[in-house]
Each structure stands twice: as C-alpha cells, then as structure tokens.
Amino acid sequence: MAPKKAQDVTDTQSAVEELRAALDRVGVVLPSLRLDPASPGLQLVELGRVRADVAVRLARVLHGTRE
C-alpha cells in the first residue's frame, strides 16, 4: 500500500482554523478565508480577496518586517 500524501491526512477545516489563528496573531485578517466549496475533493482553501493595505501587511509579516 502506498503512503498517504500529506494532503490526504490534513483536515481542511483544521487547516483553515490554524491559518486564521496564525494570521490573527500577526494582525492580519483575511475576511474570505474558508474552505473552497467548489472542490471538496481537492481540499482547497479559499484565501479570498483583500484590500491593498492588508496585502502589504501580509507581505511585511512574511518578510519579517512588521510595523
């Protein structure tokens, strides 16, 4: 039997909740963050659209240059 891929064992809702909590800790809110209802078999997470200031804040957090 072939080993399961990480995607197969990841609970998508848990992934959304973990990402939301991590973003919240750094002051970034993605209002549209949710499960992708159009493709449940693929376990996709919908990040959604954000304002430009949120995108800049997220980029700064990822770069380690938070204000």
N, C-alpha and C positions, 0 to 999 in steps of 0.2 A: 504494500500500500504506500502511495506517495505521501510525503509530508504535506500538511496543510500550509497554505500560504498565510502570511500574517493577516491579509485582508479577510480571509475566511474565518478567522477566530476573533476578529475585532468586532465588538458590539458597536454598531454605528451610532446609536443614541449616546452611548458612553463616550464615544469619541467627540461628539458634538458638545456634550457637557464638559468634558475635560478641556477642550479648546476654549469654550466660553469662559470657564473659570480662569484659565491662564491669561486670556486677553483682559479679563476684568482686573486681575492683579496688576496689570501694567497700564490700566486706564483706557483700554481700547474696547469699544462696543461695536460689534457687527450686528445691527438690528435684524438682518435677514438670515443669520446663521441658523441652519436647520438641516434636517435630513432632506435629501433630494427625492421628492415623492414620485418623480417620473421614472426612476430607475432603481427600485428597491433591491433588485438582484445584484447590482454593481456596488452597493454600499457606498454611494457617493454622498458627500457633504456639500450642501449649498452654502457658499460663503456670502453670496448676495452682493448688492451694490452699496457703496459708502460714499459719503461726501469726501471732497478732496482733503480737507483737514484731517479726517480720520485716516485716510490713506497715508498721509505724511506722518502722522503719529505712529502708525503701524510700522512704516518703513524705518523710522528712527529707533523704535524699540528693537526691531530686528537687527539694526546696525549697532545697537548698544549705545545710542546717543540720545537717550530720553531727555526731555527738558525738565 
